[in-house]
Amino acid sequence: MKNNFNNLKKYFTIGDLFVCAKAKGYKSSELIDGDIPYVARAATNNGITNTASNNDKLYKGNVITIHHEWSEKWIAFYQPNDFITDGMIYILQPRFKMNPQIGIFLCTLLNFTYVSGNGSNKDLVPNIKIKLPIDKRGQPDWNFMTEYIKKMPIDVKIDISVSNKPLDVKNWGGFKVSDIFQRKKIKKYSKKPDSNGNIPFITSSAVNNGIVLMSDKISTATPCITISTNGGCFDCFYQPGPCGISVDVEPLFNEKLDEYNSLFICTILAKTQKHKYNYGKKPKGDKIWNTVINLPVRNKQPDWNFMTKYMKHST
């Protein structure tokens, strides 16, 4: 099996694959404290913006959620656990036996599918078409999709836990990104590689850790944080190993980075900066490097150890 999408051969409509229905949900003001994931119109964190105990409109996991009211961009997420919604989401219940790998594969394709039309049209979602690999019978090759995602260096176990420990930010300090991260000269790619391989290729994407395919291209072998500078902008991810990087991504390097303090920083960057940028206003040039981020402080430097410990106890 090749690690690429070259055997995408046949179009299927979402209605062929899923039973589609608009979700019933709650306003954020109606939420009661609890630990059930609340899926809303968000482009990050699997669409989860809060947790609650409301459960009279509970949806079972192992489904795909998709924004239904956006006409130019549809954000799809695989939901492994039971959840509730804000009511502005479509629930895609599989007509087949879906696993997390298949769910992530399909969401990746959906998130790169342009959809034209008014999202209020109830017939729009079921008629969206995606091109899938097929088996000898001309049916979706679920095994290929499963094995493809298994070979990718991403964890398909989606952690929806939310820390209940309040953060005391009174003594945090502001740090310019350029003061705490290195700006290395690396080779970036203006086009998606055609070559096959086992190296993640990172571009401007809000899902799958920014990974869109696997190739043999390497921009860096050092762990880093990647920030998208195109599309939705300021989608931030930790890259634990070698990866290829597109021109629409800015990598941040620091030898003290690990998966936990990186998640801490990525969360803060996305929450404080993402709303400032869009396709017409991109964080290109020095904008990311001049960004000031507030972080916990120790000896006038970012407290990397605190961030790591905090996230370990939050997940």
Number of C-alpha atoms within 10 A of each C-alpha: 7 11 18 17 15 10 15 14 13 14 14 15 14 19 19 14 15 17 13 21 17 17 20 17 22 17 10 14 6 11 15 12 11 13 16 21 25 25 25 24 20 12 19 17 15 23 23 22 19 20 20 17 16 20 14 9 13 18 18 13 14 19 22 22 27 27 24 26 19 17 15 12 17 19 24 28 26 26 25 19 15 15 22 26 27 18 18 20 24 22 25 24 19 18 11 9 8 14 16 20 21 22 23 22 18 19 21 21 14 22 18 15 17 12 18 12 11 14 17 13 10 15 13 17 25 18 13 18 18 16 18 22 19 19 14 7 7 10 12 20 17 20 13 18 21 18 14 20 19 15 11 17 17 14 13 17 9 13 12 20 13 16 12 8 9 6 9 8 11 7 10 16 16 14 18 14 17 16 12 14 18 15 15 11 9 12 14 18 19 11 9 17 16 13 11 15 16 17 21 25 24 29 29 26 27 24 22 20 20 23 24 19 22 27 20 15 23 17 19 19 13 13 21 27 23 25 28 28 26 22 18 19 26 30 28 29 27 23 25 17 13 18 23 25 27 19 16 22 26 25 23 21 17 15 10 12 21 19 17 22 22 24 19 16 21 19 16 16 20 18 14 13 17 17 11 13 16 15 11 9 12 19 25 15 10 9 11 21 19 13 15 17 16 17 20 20 18 14 6 10 14 18 15 21 15 15 20 19 12 17 17 12 10 13 11
